[in-house]
Each structure stands twice: as structure tokens, then as C-alpha cells.
Amino acid sequence: MLHQAGLQVETRTRGFHRLDTEVQGIVVESGVQHGLVNVFVHHTSCSLFINENADPDVRVDLESWFSRLVQDGDPLFRHTAEGDDDMSAHIRSVLTATSMSIPVQNGRLGLGTWQGLYLWEHRTHPHSRRVTVTVMGADPGA
């Protein structure tokens, strides 16, 4: 069985947008009890990640570390068509992931107790982000 749906994520600025609730809803819609869900973001300046969902300091620390690693407006960058955060956003995307696979167990996302799925916006201005969620597996009636 295969089920596919899309999400539209409206971002306001650089930061994190939790997706696991919406993705779980798509898993429920699919009827899949055991299988795999793939989440894919259709952009080159944002990414997906799974990490700590209980302590927001983890996300603050990730952003701080990435801001040090890949600085906006670095004079090394030639690609600045959309501003100082343009190339740094592309590099951040390359260093993270644009696709995630998560097991489906008993009709639920198989995330760990403290794990959350996030879209990480790397641009500093608002964007509308398209995400495709594909659920593959078996339903109980199969």
C-alpha cells in the first residue's frame, strides 16, 4: 500500500517548525500499520531533522553552532542573489538533510520518546515550504 500527501509550511524567519503531528495525521489517513514514511522537502534552503523535542535549548544551541559554522554574508560566497543569507542557507541545507525516513509501528511514527521531526528554515525571511509525505506499508485488512 502506498499513500502520498503534501504539507505546506509557512515560515516567518530562520528557525524550527515541528512536523511530526502533521506527518502522524497523514500516517493515520493512510491506514498503514507497519511500514515506512518518507518525508521530503522540495527546497534548497531549508532542511529536515530529527532531534530532541523536550528541551528548546537544543534547538537554540543547534542554531548558534550553525551560525558560527556558516556565517551569513561571508565574503567567500559569490551566490548572493537573494541576500546575505542566500548561500549560507544552501550550505546549511547540504550539511543537514532534505529527506527523512521513519518507521511506522502499529499505525504510529516510530520516533523515540524525546524525538521530534522538524523543518529547519535556513532563510531569515518568510517562505512557503512544500513537503511531500509518502507512507508505504501494510494495513490490517491486507
NORSUL-V196819 format. One record per pair of residues at least 6 apart in sequence whose C-alpha atoms are under 6 Angstrom apart, sorted by the first residue. I is the first residue (numbers start at 1). J is the second residue. D is the distance in Angstrom with one decimal. If there is no record, write none. Layout:
i;j;d
I;J;D
I;J;D
This chain:
i;j;d
1;136;5.8
1;137;5.4
1;138;5.8
2;135;5.8
2;136;4.7
3;30;5.5
3;134;5.8
3;135;5.1
4;133;5.7
4;134;4.4
5;132;6.0
5;133;5.4
6;131;5.6
6;132;4.5
6;133;5.9
7;130;6.0
7;131;5.0
8;129;5.6
8;130;4.9
9;128;5.7
9;129;4.9
10;127;5.9
10;128;4.6
11;126;5.1
11;127;5.2
12;126;4.1
13;124;4.5
13;125;4.9
13;126;5.4
14;121;4.9
14;122;5.1
14;123;5.2
14;124;4.7
15;120;5.7
15;121;5.2
16;119;5.8
16;120;4.6
17;118;5.3
17;119;5.1
18;117;5.9
18;118;4.3
19;117;5.4
19;118;5.3
20;117;5.1
31;139;5.5
32;107;5.9
32;137;5.6
32;138;5.2
32;139;4.5
33;106;4.7
33;107;3.9
33;138;6.0
33;139;5.2
34;104;5.1
34;105;4.9
34;106;5.9
34;137;5.6
34;138;5.7
35;103;5.9
35;104;4.9
35;136;5.6
35;137;4.0
36;102;5.8
36;103;4.5
36;104;5.2
36;135;5.9
36;136;5.3
37;101;5.6
37;102;5.3
37;134;5.6
37;135;4.3
38;100;5.6
38;101;4.4
38;133;5.7
38;134;5.1
39;99;5.5
39;100;5.2
39;132;5.9
39;133;4.6
40;98;5.8
40;99;4.3
40;131;5.6
40;132;5.2
41;98;5.4
41;131;4.4
42;130;5.7
44;90;5.7
45;89;4.8
45;90;4.8
45;93;5.6
45;122;5.8
46;93;5.5
46;120;5.6
46;121;4.6
46;122;5.1
47;93;5.3
47;97;5.4
47;98;4.9
47;119;5.7
47;120;5.2
48;97;5.5
48;98;5.5
48;118;5.6
48;119;4.6
48;120;5.8
49;117;5.9
49;118;5.5
50;116;5.5
50;117;4.6
51;115;5.1
51;116;5.6
52;114;5.4
52;115;5.0
53;114;5.5
53;115;5.4
53;116;5.0
70;88;5.8
72;84;5.3
72;85;4.8
72;88;5.5
73;84;4.3
79;87;5.7
80;86;5.6
89;122;4.8
89;123;5.8
103;110;5.0
104;110;5.3
